[in-house]
Amino acid sequence: MSNTPWWRGAVIYQIYPRSFLDTDGDGVGDLPGIIDRLDYVASLGVDAIWVSPFFKSPMADFGYDIADQRDVDPLFGTLDDFDRLLAKAHALGLKVMIDQVFSHTSVDHAWFRESRESRDNPRADWYVWADAREDGTPPNNWLSIFGGVAWRWEPRRRQYYLHNFLSSQPDLNFHNPAVQQATLDYVKFWLDRGVDGFRLDSINFCFHDAQLRDNPAKPESERVGRGFSPDNPYAFQYHYYNNTRPENIGFLERLRALLDRYPGAVTLGEISSEDSLATTAEYTAPGRLHMGYSFELLVDDYSAGYIRSTVEKLEATMLDGWPCWAVSNHDVQRAVTRWGGAPADPAMAKMLAALVCSLRGSVCIYQGEELGLGEAEVPFEALQDPYGITFWPNFKGRDGCRTPMPWTGAERSGFSSGKPWLPIPAEHRASSVQAQEVDEGSVLHAFRAFMAWRRTQPALVRGDIRFLDSAEPVLMFERSLKGETLLLAFNLSAAPVRHALPTGAWQALELPGPVAGQVEDAELVLPAHAVYCARRG
């Protein structure tokens, strides 16, 4: 096992800094707050943390609009604070991964401020600039995922610039070798500081079609998206030309060559394309990214058939790469609400944690999942997310999954001495860390118990996966490694079910954490949201 890279089968705990813990009373979480709670994170039994952006930023998109990739925004602390965070995490045995946003910057970035001044300055072609059409309209039909046209007029240059996200997030021109090198240089800056890896935001958006060809229209029947809804105009096109261009592969290989100079350093790419599973397989081929994840399990479809087909499709195409799975993150409705409705069901939360951590691959667990937190209802007047404000009320944005961590049951949940940047709902305060620590039947206790058990099961961490035929709502598969095979069956529903036990000499295992299923008369008996586990005897 010592030859196995640390990240294969790792459980990575995602921390959204704004909402983790505030130590200075301004209502926004910070790096010292993360440091204060690293002992808690380590107690969960996870292997690593992924810290969402904390870089200098005007916060138009809450840190994903970066003004300086080499500095910490004062809202979150200082570089010294980050170094202390890194040292404490490592002392606790936790690896540290941080976000990197390659495809775009903030309009406040020094590179863009220079680039927009003229067409002949040293960084004139560091961003994607294009002339207007003869009638003054944008150069093509590309759309922003956050709503509207993906081009913004800049009077200084009398040209449009491209923004695949907010208009305050101009896209860099990766066709320019200097842009690629500058990107690798700041990646090296963080590697030299000691980080263990990077989660790469929207990694397939680096390159655009150099000819600026129009995207073709998408029929209404095919307007389904990952990370955007069917009523978003972005869903009306096939995005063949504004992202996922073939030139990206060469840059990923340059990036991997840099990472390979730092033993143990890892890349995890976020991929949202027309065929995200195929792109994930392509991007994780040898010499490219170490791991990839997509939005395929961050959707509304919760059937056993969908989960099976999604994992099987990736398994069939990703012959050399390594997957990473997530069912919740800072961009989507929390899974217990998305798949189970309100109020959040603790039994479902326990089962989902066991399910995602039993798939072949690594896992990202979003802060609060270990508490079984449901989606928060945030009223329009309290919304902060520009995405939600634009598409309200059909899409309420991402604030409902970004509300602060409930550490205690107090009014501000022990998160801040000031007014939290987003409201904390009463049901979250009732499910606080403090309350769950003293409740042995809590989701938190179940999460820790399952994580500890998982570490003792090599087949579950690194083994192969094979799905078995099962009727809804039962999902069933085997995990095998070096002659050992585990059988796992999950009842995805809130009603008890019975299901035929697969043929074989199975020895039931006590699976700590979720509600346990059992066998009666050669038949699986699965209470609501139960899990059954057995070893082939």
Backbone torsions as a table, in degrees:
resi	resn	phi	psi	omega
1	MET	NA	-22.6	-177.4
2	SER	-64.8	-23.6	179.8
3	ASN	-84.5	-5.6	-179.3
4	THR	-82.1	127.6	177.9
5	PRO	-56.0	144.7	-174.4
6	TRP	-58.6	-29.8	-172.4
7	TRP	-83.1	-12.6	179.7
8	ARG	-75.3	112.0	-177.0
9	GLY	84.9	6.3	-178.6
10	ALA	-69.6	149.6	170.6
11	VAL	-103.0	119.3	-173.5
12	ILE	-109.8	121.8	-176.6
13	TYR	-94.5	116.7	-178.2
14	GLN	-84.4	125.4	177.0
15	ILE	-109.6	124.1	174.8
16	TYR	-98.1	100.2	-166.4
17	PRO	-53.7	-39.0	-177.6
18	ARG	-56.9	-27.4	-169.3
19	SER	-118.7	13.7	-176.1
20	PHE	-91.2	-63.2	175.7
21	LEU	-159.5	131.8	179.8
22	ASP	-102.6	124.2	-178.2
23	THR	-105.3	-10.0	-176.9
24	ASP	-113.3	6.5	171.9
25	GLY	79.9	10.6	179.9
26	ASP	-89.0	1.5	176.8
27	GLY	88.0	-0.1	-179.6
28	VAL	-122.7	132.9	179.0
29	GLY	-61.1	162.4	-175.0
30	ASP	-149.7	174.1	-179.1
31	LEU	-64.6	-41.3	174.7
32	PRO	-58.8	-31.5	176.3
33	GLY	-65.0	-39.7	176.2
34	ILE	-63.4	-44.7	179.2
35	ILE	-56.6	-44.0	-178.4
36	ASP	-61.9	-25.7	-174.9
37	ARG	-111.5	11.7	179.5
38	LEU	-65.9	-31.2	176.9
39	ASP	-62.8	-39.2	176.0
40	TYR	-62.0	-46.7	-179.4
41	VAL	-60.3	-45.1	179.3
42	ALA	-61.1	-33.5	-178.7
43	SER	-67.5	-15.3	-179.5
44	LEU	-74.8	-19.4	-178.7
45	GLY	88.1	19.2	177.9
46	VAL	-85.7	168.0	-175.1
47	ASP	-101.3	-24.7	-172.8
48	ALA	-154.5	162.4	168.8
49	ILE	-116.6	146.5	170.2
50	TRP	-116.0	118.5	-177.8
51	VAL	-100.3	118.6	177.5
52	SER	-64.1	167.3	-167.5
53	PRO	-53.6	134.8	176.8
54	PHE	-128.9	14.2	-174.3
55	PHE	-78.4	165.0	178.9
56	LYS	-58.1	129.5	-171.3
57	SER	-164.0	146.8	171.1
58	PRO	-75.7	-5.2	172.9
59	MET	68.5	28.4	174.8
60	ALA	-63.5	-36.5	174.8
61	ASP	-120.2	34.9	173.2
62	PHE	54.2	45.9	172.6
63	GLY	103.9	-16.1	176.5
64	TYR	-84.3	4.5	170.7
65	ASP	-113.2	93.2	-167.9
66	ILE	-92.6	131.4	177.5
67	ALA	-99.5	-18.4	177.0
68	ASP	-157.3	110.3	-176.0
69	GLN	-73.5	-7.9	-175.9
70	ARG	-110.8	11.1	-177.5
71	ASP	-138.6	155.4	178.9
72	VAL	-90.2	135.6	176.2
73	ASP	-67.2	137.1	179.7
74	PRO	-54.9	-25.5	177.1
75	LEU	-58.2	-33.4	-175.6
76	PHE	-100.9	-16.1	-179.0
77	GLY	133.3	-140.9	-174.4
78	THR	-135.7	170.6	174.0
79	LEU	-61.6	-35.0	176.6
80	ASP	-61.7	-39.6	176.6
81	ASP	-61.3	-42.0	179.3
82	PHE	-63.6	-41.5	179.1
83	ASP	-61.9	-38.0	177.1
84	ARG	-66.8	-39.2	177.1
85	LEU	-60.2	-46.2	-178.7
86	LEU	-61.8	-44.8	-177.8
87	ALA	-65.0	-42.8	-178.8
88	LYS	-68.5	-41.7	178.3
89	ALA	-58.9	-46.6	-179.8
90	HIS	-63.1	-37.1	178.1
91	ALA	-65.0	-28.0	178.7
92	LEU	-88.6	0.5	179.9
93	GLY	83.9	15.9	179.5
94	LEU	-100.0	131.6	170.8
95	LYS	-78.5	156.8	-178.1
96	VAL	-124.3	119.8	173.9
97	MET	-113.2	143.8	178.9
98	ILE	-127.3	156.1	177.5
99	ASP	-70.3	146.8	167.2
100	GLN	-133.0	136.8	-179.0
101	VAL	-118.4	99.1	-174.3
102	PHE	-83.6	-38.8	-163.4
103	SER	-71.7	-24.6	-175.2
104	HIS	-150.5	168.2	174.9
105	THR	-129.2	-173.7	169.3
106	SER	-84.0	156.3	172.3
107	VAL	-64.6	-17.6	179.3
108	ASP	-84.1	-4.3	-179.6
109	HIS	-66.6	142.1	-179.6
110	ALA	-58.0	-34.6	178.7
111	TRP	-61.3	-44.9	-177.1
112	PHE	-72.9	-38.9	179.8
113	ARG	-59.3	-35.6	176.7
114	GLU	-74.7	-45.3	-175.3
115	SER	-59.6	-36.8	-174.2
116	ARG	-78.6	-11.6	-174.0
117	GLU	-69.8	-33.4	-176.0
118	SER	-163.2	175.1	179.0
119	ARG	-96.0	4.5	-176.5
120	ASP	-133.3	19.0	176.9
121	ASN	-83.6	168.2	-175.3
122	PRO	-58.6	-24.1	179.2
123	ARG	-114.8	26.9	-176.3
124	ALA	-58.7	-34.7	-177.9
125	ASP	-110.6	29.0	175.9
126	TRP	-81.6	-15.5	178.4
127	TYR	-121.4	171.8	-176.5
128	VAL	-90.4	99.3	179.4
129	TRP	-107.0	147.4	178.4
130	ALA	-154.0	146.5	176.8
131	ASP	-71.5	153.7	173.8
132	ALA	-69.8	158.6	168.4
133	ARG	-67.9	171.6	-176.5
134	GLU	-58.7	-29.3	-179.0
135	ASP	-91.2	8.2	177.0
136	GLY	88.9	-6.5	-178.6
137	THR	-78.0	164.2	-178.7
138	PRO	-58.4	160.6	-173.1
139	PRO	-66.7	-21.7	176.9
140	ASN	-157.1	-170.4	-172.0
141	ASN	-96.9	14.8	-175.4
142	TRP	-64.4	145.3	-177.5
143	LEU	-118.9	153.8	175.6
144	SER	-86.0	140.7	178.1
145	ILE	-65.3	-21.3	179.8
146	PHE	-91.9	7.5	174.7
147	GLY	111.5	128.8	174.8
148	GLY	87.7	-172.3	-176.7
149	VAL	-66.9	144.5	-176.9
150	ALA	-90.8	18.8	-178.8
151	TRP	-127.7	142.5	177.9
152	ARG	-130.4	134.8	-178.5
153	TRP	-76.3	135.9	176.4
154	GLU	-119.4	108.6	-174.4
155	PRO	-65.1	-26.9	-178.9
156	ARG	-62.1	-40.3	-179.1
157	ARG	-99.1	-11.8	-174.4
158	ARG	55.5	45.9	177.2
159	GLN	-142.7	164.1	171.4
160	TYR	-91.9	149.2	168.2
161	TYR	-117.8	151.8	-176.8
162	LEU	-85.7	138.3	170.8
163	HIS	-142.1	110.8	179.0
164	ASN	-75.2	-15.3	-179.3
165	PHE	-120.6	-125.9	178.6
166	LEU	-70.6	156.2	177.8
167	SER	-65.4	-18.3	176.2
168	SER	-87.9	11.5	178.3
169	GLN	-124.6	74.4	-177.9
170	PRO	-66.4	141.7	-178.2
171	ASP	-81.1	133.7	174.9
172	LEU	-74.3	153.0	179.6
173	ASN	-96.2	92.4	-177.7
174	PHE	-74.0	-6.6	172.0
175	HIS	-69.6	-15.7	178.2
176	ASN	-87.6	117.0	-178.8
177	PRO	-57.1	-29.6	-179.9
178	ALA	-66.0	-33.8	177.6
179	VAL	-67.6	-43.4	177.8
180	GLN	-60.1	-44.2	-177.5
181	GLN	-67.3	-40.1	178.7
182	ALA	-62.4	-35.9	178.2
183	THR	-66.4	-47.9	178.5
184	LEU	-62.3	-32.8	-179.5
185	ASP	-65.0	-41.6	-179.3
186	TYR	-78.9	-23.2	170.1
187	VAL	-63.7	-43.2	178.4
188	LYS	-62.8	-35.9	177.6
189	PHE	-54.8	-45.1	-178.6
190	TRP	-77.0	-34.4	175.0
191	LEU	-61.8	-42.7	179.0
192	ASP	-65.1	-25.8	177.3
193	ARG	-76.1	-19.1	175.1
194	GLY	115.3	7.5	178.9
195	VAL	-67.4	154.2	-174.9
196	ASP	-97.9	-9.5	-179.8
197	GLY	173.9	177.6	-174.2
198	PHE	-136.5	135.3	166.1
199	ARG	-95.1	122.3	-170.8
200	LEU	-100.7	109.4	-176.1
201	ASP	-69.7	131.7	173.3
202	SER	44.2	50.0	-170.2
203	ILE	-63.8	-22.1	179.9
204	ASN	-85.2	5.9	-179.4
205	PHE	-98.6	6.0	-175.0
206	CYS	-62.8	-47.6	-175.2
207	PHE	-102.5	147.3	173.2
208	HIS	-117.4	165.2	176.5
209	ASP	-68.4	119.8	-175.8
210	ALA	-63.7	-24.3	178.7
211	GLN	-85.6	-5.3	178.7
212	LEU	56.1	41.2	179.9
213	ARG	-70.3	148.0	177.6
214	ASP	-64.3	143.2	170.2
215	ASN	-76.2	139.9	177.3
216	PRO	-73.2	154.8	178.7
217	ALA	-70.4	149.7	179.0
218	LYS	-111.1	129.9	178.6
219	PRO	-59.3	150.1	-177.0
220	GLU	-57.3	-34.1	-178.1
221	SER	-66.8	-17.6	-177.9
222	GLU	-106.8	9.2	-175.4
223	ARG	-81.8	67.3	172.8
224	VAL	-119.3	143.5	-175.4
225	GLY	-134.7	171.0	174.4
226	ARG	-119.5	109.2	-176.7
227	GLY	94.4	0.2	174.6
228	PHE	-151.5	157.2	-174.2
229	SER	-98.9	160.5	-176.2
230	PRO	-61.4	-21.6	179.5
231	ASP	-89.0	-0.2	173.5
232	ASN	-78.1	126.6	179.7
233	PRO	-52.5	-24.5	177.6
234	TYR	-57.0	-29.3	-179.3
235	ALA	-75.4	-7.1	-175.3
236	PHE	-85.0	0.0	-177.0
237	GLN	-128.0	154.7	163.2
238	TYR	-85.8	125.2	-174.8
239	HIS	-93.2	68.8	-178.1
240	TYR	-84.3	-26.1	-168.8
241	TYR	-113.6	-21.0	-179.1
242	ASN	-93.7	-3.6	173.8
243	ASN	-160.1	176.6	176.3
244	THR	54.6	45.5	179.4
245	ARG	-85.2	151.1	-176.4
246	PRO	-61.6	-26.5	-179.5
247	GLU	-63.2	-19.6	-177.9
248	ASN	-63.0	-30.2	-177.6
249	ILE	-59.3	-44.5	-179.8
250	GLY	-60.7	-39.1	178.7
251	PHE	-68.2	-40.3	178.3
252	LEU	-60.2	-35.4	179.2
253	GLU	-70.6	-35.3	174.1
254	ARG	-65.2	-41.3	178.4
255	LEU	-61.6	-44.7	-179.3
256	ARG	-64.0	-37.5	178.7
257	ALA	-61.3	-37.3	176.3
258	LEU	-66.8	-47.4	-178.6
259	LEU	-60.8	-35.0	-177.5
260	ASP	-65.6	-14.6	176.1
261	ARG	-80.3	-6.3	-178.6
262	TYR	-123.1	93.4	-175.0
263	PRO	-52.1	129.4	177.6
264	GLY	90.1	-13.7	-179.4
265	ALA	-71.6	143.5	-169.1
266	VAL	-137.2	151.1	174.8
267	THR	-118.7	138.0	175.6
268	LEU	-126.6	112.6	-175.8
269	GLY	-94.9	133.9	171.1
270	GLU	-89.5	125.1	-171.7
271	ILE	-128.6	123.3	175.0
272	SER	-135.4	100.4	-176.6
273	SER	-133.0	-175.1	179.0
274	GLU	-63.2	-33.4	173.5
275	ASP	-133.5	83.8	-171.3
276	SER	-62.3	-35.1	-179.4
277	LEU	-67.3	-42.2	178.3
278	ALA	-64.8	-40.9	179.2
279	THR	-66.2	-39.5	177.8
280	THR	-59.9	-44.2	178.0
281	ALA	-62.4	-42.0	-180.0
282	GLU	-65.7	-42.0	-175.2
283	TYR	-75.8	-18.3	-179.8
284	THR	-105.0	14.3	174.3
285	ALA	-64.0	160.9	-177.6
286	PRO	-50.8	136.2	178.3
287	GLY	85.0	6.5	179.6
288	ARG	-119.9	-132.7	-179.8
289	LEU	-72.8	150.7	176.6
290	HIS	-72.8	-41.8	-176.7
291	MET	-142.0	157.3	174.3
292	GLY	-140.5	149.6	172.0
293	TYR	-140.4	153.7	-178.1
294	SER	-128.7	-174.0	179.8
295	PHE	-90.9	13.5	-170.0
296	GLU	-65.6	-27.1	174.7
297	LEU	-106.6	14.9	176.9
298	LEU	-108.0	35.2	-174.1
299	VAL	-116.6	-179.2	-179.0
300	ASP	-79.9	-26.7	-176.6
301	ASP	-68.7	123.1	-173.8
302	TYR	-124.8	16.6	-177.8
303	SER	-76.2	153.2	175.8
304	ALA	-60.5	-38.0	179.8
305	GLY	-62.9	-40.0	-179.8
306	TYR	-68.1	-46.1	-179.8
307	ILE	-60.9	-44.9	179.2
308	ARG	-61.0	-48.7	-175.8
309	SER	-65.3	-35.4	179.0
310	THR	-64.5	-49.5	-178.8
311	VAL	-67.0	-42.0	-179.8
312	GLU	-63.7	-38.5	179.4
313	LYS	-63.7	-42.9	178.7
314	LEU	-67.1	-40.8	178.4
315	GLU	-59.6	-36.7	-177.3
316	ALA	-73.7	-27.8	-176.5
317	THR	-100.3	-32.0	-178.5
318	MET	-88.6	81.1	-173.9
319	LEU	-80.3	-27.3	-177.0
320	ASP	-117.9	-25.1	-175.0
321	GLY	-79.9	-175.4	-177.5
322	TRP	-131.8	126.4	-178.0
323	PRO	-83.5	164.0	171.1
324	CYS	-137.5	133.5	-174.2
325	TRP	-115.3	148.3	174.5
326	ALA	-149.9	144.9	174.6
327	VAL	-114.5	-9.3	174.5
328	SER	-142.8	150.5	168.0
329	ASN	-161.4	-168.6	-173.8
330	HIS	-77.5	-0.3	-176.8
331	ASP	-111.0	-8.4	-174.3
332	VAL	-133.6	160.5	176.7
333	GLN	-58.4	138.9	-178.6
334	ARG	-58.2	142.6	-169.0
335	ALA	-62.8	-39.0	-176.4
336	VAL	-64.6	-27.9	175.6
337	THR	-85.8	-44.2	-178.0
338	ARG	-59.0	-38.7	-176.2
339	TRP	-103.4	-19.1	-175.6
340	GLY	-121.4	-7.5	-178.2
341	GLY	75.6	-174.9	-179.9
342	ALA	-107.9	149.7	-3.6
343	PRO	-75.2	161.9	-180.0
344	ALA	-61.0	132.9	-177.2
345	ASP	-96.3	114.4	-179.3
346	PRO	-57.7	-37.6	179.7
347	ALA	-63.2	-38.5	178.0
348	MET	-66.2	-41.0	179.3
349	ALA	-60.7	-42.0	178.4
350	LYS	-63.1	-43.1	-178.6
351	MET	-67.2	-42.6	-178.2
352	LEU	-63.6	-38.9	177.7
353	ALA	-61.9	-43.0	178.5
354	ALA	-65.7	-37.8	-178.1
355	LEU	-65.6	-53.6	-175.5
356	VAL	-66.3	-29.9	179.6
357	CYS	-84.9	1.6	176.8
358	SER	-106.8	-7.8	176.4
359	LEU	-73.3	156.0	177.3
360	ARG	-71.4	122.5	179.2
361	GLY	137.9	-173.7	171.7
362	SER	-92.8	172.3	-171.9
363	VAL	-138.1	139.1	169.0
364	CYS	-108.4	122.8	176.5
365	ILE	-107.7	123.3	-178.2
366	TYR	-85.3	138.1	-178.1
367	GLN	-47.6	132.7	-178.1
368	GLY	97.8	-20.1	176.1
369	GLU	-62.9	-34.5	-179.4
370	GLU	-69.8	-10.6	175.9
371	LEU	-102.9	-6.2	-177.7
372	GLY	73.3	27.5	-177.3
373	LEU	-65.1	137.5	173.5
374	GLY	-92.2	175.3	177.5
375	GLU	-66.0	134.3	177.5
376	ALA	-84.8	141.0	173.2
377	GLU	-85.8	114.9	-179.8
378	VAL	-111.5	118.6	-179.3
379	PRO	-65.8	155.2	-175.5
380	PHE	-54.2	-41.3	-176.6
381	GLU	-67.1	-15.7	178.6
382	ALA	-101.4	-2.6	-177.6
383	LEU	-62.7	142.8	175.6
384	GLN	-116.2	-26.0	-172.7
385	ASP	-74.8	118.0	179.7
386	PRO	-61.8	-29.8	178.1
387	TYR	-62.4	-46.9	179.7
388	GLY	-69.3	-38.7	178.9
389	ILE	-62.3	-39.1	-179.5
390	THR	-66.7	-42.5	-171.9
391	PHE	-103.0	7.9	176.1
392	TRP	-59.3	144.1	0.7
393	PRO	-97.6	-2.8	-177.7
394	ASN	-64.3	-36.5	176.5
395	PHE	-126.6	121.2	-172.5
396	LYS	-91.7	7.4	176.9
397	GLY	81.3	-163.6	-170.1
398	ARG	-109.0	3.6	-177.5
399	ASP	-66.5	-29.5	-176.7
400	GLY	-64.1	-21.8	177.1
401	CYS	-102.7	-0.5	-174.4
402	ARG	-108.8	4.7	-178.9
403	THR	-63.4	153.9	-173.2
404	PRO	-60.6	151.1	175.7
405	MET	-61.5	132.9	176.9
406	PRO	-89.1	99.9	180.0
407	TRP	-82.3	-33.3	178.1
408	THR	-134.8	175.9	178.9
409	GLY	-88.6	3.8	-179.6
410	ALA	-67.0	170.5	-175.0
411	GLU	-55.3	-42.2	179.7
412	ARG	-102.3	12.9	171.2
413	SER	59.3	22.0	-178.1
414	GLY	69.0	9.6	-179.2
415	PHE	-80.5	-40.2	-174.6
416	SER	-154.6	153.3	172.3
417	SER	-85.0	-12.2	177.4
418	GLY	-105.4	-173.0	179.2
419	LYS	-74.4	119.9	179.9
420	PRO	-60.3	146.8	-176.6
421	TRP	-63.9	-24.7	170.9
422	LEU	-130.2	149.0	-179.9
423	PRO	-67.4	149.1	178.3
424	ILE	-106.9	116.6	-175.5
425	PRO	-70.1	154.9	-178.1
426	ALA	-60.4	-36.6	-178.8
427	GLU	-67.5	-27.6	174.4
428	HIS	-72.1	-41.0	178.7
429	ARG	-61.8	-34.7	178.3
430	ALA	-69.3	-21.9	-180.0
431	SER	-105.7	28.4	-174.6
432	SER	-63.6	162.5	174.8
433	VAL	-57.3	-44.5	-179.2
434	GLN	-57.5	-44.9	-179.4
435	ALA	-67.7	-39.7	-175.8
436	GLN	-77.2	-26.4	178.7
437	GLU	-59.5	-34.5	-176.4
438	VAL	-96.9	4.8	-179.8
439	ASP	-113.7	104.3	-175.7
440	GLU	-66.2	-16.0	177.1
441	GLY	-93.6	9.0	-174.0
442	SER	-76.1	164.1	175.3
443	VAL	-61.3	-39.7	-179.1
444	LEU	-60.1	-47.2	178.2
445	HIS	-63.0	-40.5	179.7
446	ALA	-64.5	-40.9	-179.9
447	PHE	-61.6	-48.8	179.9
448	ARG	-61.0	-41.9	-177.9
449	ALA	-64.2	-42.9	180.0
450	PHE	-66.7	-42.1	-179.8
451	MET	-61.1	-41.6	178.8
452	ALA	-64.0	-41.3	179.4
453	TRP	-67.4	-40.9	-179.2
454	ARG	-57.1	-39.0	-179.4
455	ARG	-61.2	-23.1	-178.3
456	THR	-90.6	2.6	-175.2
457	GLN	-119.8	87.2	-178.1
458	PRO	-54.8	-35.0	-179.8
459	ALA	-63.2	-31.7	-179.0
460	LEU	-78.2	-30.8	-177.7
461	VAL	-82.6	-40.7	-170.8
462	ARG	-129.4	-2.6	-172.4
463	GLY	-74.8	171.1	174.3
464	ASP	-73.5	165.3	178.5
465	ILE	-128.0	139.6	175.9
466	ARG	-141.2	121.7	-179.2
467	PHE	-82.6	145.9	178.1
468	LEU	-110.8	147.6	179.3
469	ASP	-62.5	132.7	179.5
470	SER	-151.5	154.3	179.0
471	ALA	-91.6	144.0	175.3
472	GLU	-54.0	141.8	6.0
473	PRO	-101.1	33.1	-176.1
474	VAL	-97.9	129.2	173.3
475	LEU	-109.5	129.0	-173.5
476	MET	-138.9	134.8	177.0
477	PHE	-154.4	165.4	175.5
478	GLU	-111.5	145.6	170.4
479	ARG	-119.8	127.7	-173.3
480	SER	-130.9	141.0	176.5
481	LEU	-155.6	125.4	173.5
482	LYS	49.5	49.8	174.3
483	GLY	84.4	-6.1	177.7
484	GLU	-102.6	135.3	179.9
485	THR	-128.2	130.0	173.9
486	LEU	-108.1	139.7	173.8
487	LEU	-106.2	131.9	176.7
488	LEU	-130.0	133.0	178.0
489	ALA	-129.1	131.7	-176.2
490	PHE	-121.8	129.0	171.9
491	ASN	-90.7	108.4	-175.7
492	LEU	-80.1	-3.2	-173.4
493	SER	-105.7	168.4	178.4
494	ALA	-92.1	12.0	178.1
495	ALA	-121.3	147.0	178.2
496	PRO	-67.0	147.4	178.6
497	VAL	-137.8	157.6	171.5
498	ARG	-119.3	144.6	-176.2
499	HIS	-150.1	146.3	179.3
500	ALA	-61.2	137.3	176.5
501	LEU	-81.8	130.0	178.3
502	PRO	-57.0	148.6	179.8
503	THR	-62.5	138.7	178.1
504	GLY	146.9	163.1	178.3
505	ALA	-90.2	90.0	-174.5
506	TRP	-99.3	135.8	174.4
507	GLN	-109.9	117.2	-177.2
508	ALA	-62.3	140.5	176.7
509	LEU	-111.7	143.7	174.6
510	GLU	-79.0	114.0	-175.9
511	LEU	-102.3	104.7	-177.8
512	PRO	-72.4	145.3	176.6
513	GLY	117.3	-87.6	-176.5
514	PRO	-75.5	169.9	173.2
515	VAL	-59.8	136.5	-173.8
516	ALA	-96.1	138.4	169.9
517	GLY	-90.6	172.5	178.7
518	GLN	-149.9	175.7	179.5
519	VAL	-112.9	131.9	174.1
520	GLU	-132.3	121.5	178.3
521	ASP	53.4	50.0	177.4
522	ALA	60.7	25.2	179.8
523	GLU	-130.6	137.7	177.2
524	LEU	-73.8	130.6	175.0
525	VAL	-115.5	112.5	-174.2
526	LEU	-118.9	107.9	172.1
527	PRO	-61.1	175.4	178.8
528	ALA	-53.5	129.1	177.0
529	HIS	54.8	34.0	-178.9
530	ALA	-90.8	160.7	177.5
531	VAL	-128.9	136.8	174.9
532	TYR	-117.4	137.3	178.5
533	CYS	-135.3	137.5	178.6
534	ALA	-146.3	158.1	176.5
535	ARG	-111.7	139.5	177.3
536	ARG	-69.0	122.3	-175.3
537	GLY	-79.3	NA	NA
